[in-house]
Structures are given as structure tokens and as C-alpha cells.
């Protein structure tokens, strides 16, 4: 299962990046900021919701190449949720995103070591995100109660209604963003596999 995980998306690069950074810290190349790493992880876990809801579920672009990116990044994942080639974020998306995180963190901290600790936390969180997302879509039963719940939670988003349950690693931001509902109280969406047909639209009763 781990070997399959490493074969797809940017997962191997993420794991190697984490290992190289840890090795550099152990070797004394960079000082490590625990608080920075925790803040970086928290920032990612917060942004996973907004990225999923507002970027990946955005309305279809009228620009052909942007629309193609939208399909690769998320639209096609809803068409075929278990397909591993569409499950993970591609390297051409992850590298620029990581670079942007670095630039933003450095612009705020003006400290390379602290910036790297922040990026390290965000990359660790992204790697964990990819693993949780992977587990949600393959025939594997999570061991922990949270893991079992999040698998079920994420599959509601894919097979019940795409307007709710945007969290992948945790449901916290769904409460903040008013996109949490009891699954029994939500109607099954007719566009849950073709989300571009309703992308960007508010679900009926979302603001109620």
C-alpha cells in the first residue's frame, strides 16, 4: 500500500523533501523551530478547506488551458474518485505552491531557518493530507476512530453531495464555513460526479 502511494502524484518528492530537511537539521545545517513547524502545519490544515472549496470547486473557466487544469486538479477526480492517477496533486502544482508558501513565510519572518521550519510543517501536513485522501479512496480500513470517521466523511462529499464536507484531514473548517450537515438531512446531488455543472453555486439551504 505504501509502495503504491509513493508511485503516484508528488508523494515521493514530498517524502524525500521531509527526509532531507530532517537530515539537514540533525547535521546542524539549520536550527529547527518547533513552533514554526506547528504553525506551518496549522496553516495548511486551515487552507486545505479553502483550497478545496473555493479553488478546486470554482466555476469552469472560459479559458481552455485553465479549464484543462481544473479538470486535472479536481473535476475529473469526482468523475472517477478511486483512480489513482487523478487522486494526488501533481508535481507541477505542488512545487509552485511550496515556493509560494516559502516566499510568503519569508516575507513575514525575514528569517531563513524559521521560514524553512514553517515550510517543513506545511509539507508534512500536505503529505499527511495526501495519505488521508488516499486511504479514503482505496479499499483499506483505517485503524483509528478519527481515520474511520474522516474516510466516511470524505466519501459523503464524493457520493452524497459535493456542496458539503470539504474537509479531508479534519472537519473543523466545515463548521466555520457552514458546510457541515448531518448526512441524513442532505439530499443526494445529481451533479456529485460532474461538479463543474454546479461548481461555484451555493447548495440549496447552505446559508440557512
Secondary structure, DSSP 4 states (H G I P E B T S, - for coil): -HHHHHHSTTHHHHHHHHHHHHHHHHTTSS---HHHHHHHHHHHHHHHHHIIIIIITPPPPSSHHHHHHHIIIIIHHHHSTT-HHHHSPPHHHHHHHHHHHHHHHHHHH--HHHHHHHHHHHHHHHHHHHHHHHHHHSS---SSHHHHHHHHHHHHHHHT-TTS---SS-SHHHHHTT----GGGSPPPTTSS-GGGTTTPPPTTTT-
